[in-house]
Amino acid sequence: MTLRTFFQLLDNNPVIVLFFFLAVPLSALLAGWLGKGEGHLSPWKHLYSVLVYLAVIPAIFAIYLTAYLFLFERRSILDTNLYTQILPVLSMILTLWLIRRNVPFEYIPGFDRLSGLFVMIAAVLMLMWIFDRTRLLVFTYMPFQYVLLIFFGILIGIRWGWSRMTNS
């Protein structure tokens, strides 16, 4: 199965996508009601961690898929798929807002690693875009120290994102 066939499957069965991206924020709302004021305690913070990962990982994928389609494929914004590109981001925003009302993100295990993952993927995508857009002529007209500064800046961004993702 390719990614294209997976997205076609999701397009043909939007009930599955709607159920998932509505169930995650509703679960966060229910957990907020049941564990009011106890979000920092052990069973609740692990439930919130699962909900955060269920909301954020698809949203990160949707954000970078959209960026890839606009930057590399040069796809029109009118071709944006609501189920696979917009709904995950809205679900993430709503889920994080509901969780934040009950517990600070510092108490949720692994939350800090998600920002590192986000930065690391952004740096790699930017590096790929720069390699895609530059030609040999650009390097001959651009001073070499600027090329090195851009390259090292991207490497530092990747390293910083990786360290944020792997440190506990």
C-alpha positions as CSV (number, residue, x, y, z in Angstrom):
1,M,0.0,0.0,0.0
2,T,1.3,3.4,-0.9
3,L,0.6,6.7,0.8
4,R,-1.5,7.7,-2.2
5,T,-3.7,4.6,-1.9
6,F,-3.9,5.1,1.9
7,F,-5.2,8.7,1.3
8,Q,-7.7,7.4,-1.3
9,L,-8.9,4.9,1.2
10,L,-9.4,7.7,3.8
11,D,-11.2,9.8,1.2
12,N,-13.5,6.9,0.4
13,N,-14.3,6.3,4.1
14,P,-14.4,9.8,5.7
15,V,-16.4,8.4,8.7
16,I,-13.2,6.7,10.0
17,V,-11.2,9.9,9.8
18,L,-14.0,12.0,11.4
19,F,-14.5,9.4,14.2
20,F,-10.8,9.4,15.0
21,F,-10.3,13.2,15.0
22,L,-13.5,13.8,17.0
23,A,-12.8,11.0,19.5
24,V,-9.4,12.3,20.5
25,P,-10.7,15.8,21.7
26,L,-13.8,14.3,23.1
27,S,-11.6,11.9,25.2
28,A,-9.6,14.9,26.4
29,L,-12.8,16.7,27.3
30,L,-14.1,13.6,29.2
31,A,-10.7,13.1,30.9
32,G,-10.8,16.8,31.9
33,W,-14.2,16.4,33.5
34,L,-13.4,13.1,35.3
35,G,-9.9,14.1,36.5
36,K,-10.6,17.7,37.3
37,G,-7.5,19.0,39.2
38,E,-5.8,15.6,39.1
39,G,-4.2,15.9,35.7
40,H,-0.7,15.9,37.1
41,L,-1.2,12.6,38.9
42,S,0.0,9.3,37.5
43,P,-3.0,7.7,35.7
44,W,-4.2,11.0,34.2
45,K,-0.9,12.3,33.0
46,H,-0.3,9.0,31.1
47,L,-3.7,9.2,29.5
48,Y,-3.0,12.8,28.5
49,S,0.3,11.7,27.1
50,V,-1.4,9.2,24.8
51,L,-4.0,11.8,23.8
52,V,-1.3,14.3,23.0
53,Y,0.5,11.9,20.8
54,L,-2.7,10.8,19.1
55,A,-3.4,14.4,18.3
56,V,0.0,15.9,17.6
57,I,1.7,13.2,15.4
58,P,-1.0,13.2,12.7
59,A,-1.1,17.0,12.8
60,I,2.6,17.3,12.4
61,F,2.4,14.9,9.5
62,A,-0.5,16.9,8.0
63,I,1.4,20.2,8.3
64,Y,4.5,18.8,6.7
65,L,2.5,17.0,4.0
66,T,0.8,20.3,3.2
67,A,4.2,22.1,3.1
68,Y,5.6,19.4,0.9
69,L,2.7,19.6,-1.5
70,F,2.9,23.4,-1.8
71,L,6.7,23.6,-2.0
72,F,7.7,20.6,-4.0
73,E,4.6,19.5,-5.9
74,R,3.4,23.2,-6.4
75,R,-0.1,22.1,-5.7
76,S,-2.9,24.7,-5.4
77,I,-4.3,25.6,-2.0
78,L,-7.8,24.8,-3.5
79,D,-6.7,21.1,-3.8
80,T,-6.2,20.9,0.0
81,N,-7.9,17.8,1.5
82,L,-10.0,18.7,4.5
83,Y,-9.9,15.3,6.0
84,T,-6.2,14.7,5.9
85,Q,-4.7,18.2,5.9
86,I,-7.0,20.4,7.9
87,L,-8.9,18.2,10.3
88,P,-5.8,16.8,12.0
89,V,-4.6,20.3,12.8
90,L,-7.9,21.5,14.1
91,S,-8.2,18.3,16.2
92,M,-4.7,18.9,17.6
93,I,-5.5,22.5,18.5
94,L,-8.7,21.6,20.3
95,T,-7.2,18.6,22.1
96,L,-4.2,20.6,23.3
97,W,-6.5,23.4,24.5
98,L,-8.7,21.0,26.4
99,I,-5.7,19.2,28.0
100,R,-4.0,22.5,28.9
101,R,-7.1,23.6,30.8
102,N,-6.6,20.7,33.3
103,V,-2.8,20.1,33.4
104,P,0.3,22.1,32.5
105,F,2.3,20.5,29.6
106,E,5.4,20.1,31.8
107,Y,3.6,17.3,33.7
108,I,2.8,15.3,30.5
109,P,5.5,12.7,29.8
110,G,7.2,13.2,26.4
111,F,5.6,16.5,25.5
112,D,8.9,18.3,25.1
113,R,10.1,15.7,22.6
114,L,7.3,16.6,20.2
115,S,8.6,20.1,19.8
116,G,12.0,18.7,19.0
117,L,10.5,16.4,16.4
118,F,8.7,19.3,14.9
119,V,11.8,21.4,14.6
120,M,13.9,18.5,13.3
121,I,11.5,17.7,10.5
122,A,11.2,21.4,9.6
123,A,15.0,21.7,9.3
124,V,15.2,18.6,7.1
125,L,12.3,19.9,5.0
126,M,14.0,23.2,4.6
127,L,17.3,21.6,3.7
128,M,15.5,19.5,1.1
129,W,13.8,22.6,-0.3
130,I,17.1,24.5,-0.5
131,F,18.7,21.6,-2.3
132,D,15.7,21.4,-4.7
133,R,15.7,25.1,-5.5
134,T,19.4,25.8,-5.8
135,R,21.3,25.2,-8.9
136,L,25.0,25.2,-9.6
137,L,24.7,28.8,-10.9
138,V,23.4,30.0,-7.6
139,F,26.5,28.6,-5.8
140,T,28.8,30.4,-8.3
141,Y,27.1,33.8,-7.8
142,M,26.6,33.4,-4.1
143,P,29.6,33.9,-1.9
144,F,30.8,30.6,-0.5
145,Q,30.7,31.8,3.1
146,Y,26.9,32.4,2.8
147,V,26.4,28.9,1.5
148,L,28.4,27.6,4.5
149,L,26.4,29.8,6.9
150,I,23.1,28.5,5.6
151,F,24.3,24.9,5.7
152,F,25.6,25.2,9.3
153,G,22.4,27.0,10.4
154,I,20.3,24.2,9.1
155,L,22.6,21.6,10.7
156,I,22.4,23.4,14.0
157,G,18.6,23.4,13.7
158,I,18.6,19.7,13.0
159,R,20.9,19.1,16.0
160,W,18.9,21.3,18.3
161,G,15.7,19.5,17.3
162,W,17.3,16.1,17.7
163,S,18.6,17.0,21.2
164,R,15.1,18.3,22.2
165,M,13.6,15.1,21.0
166,T,16.0,12.7,22.7
167,N,16.7,14.5,26.0
168,S,14.4,13.6,28.9
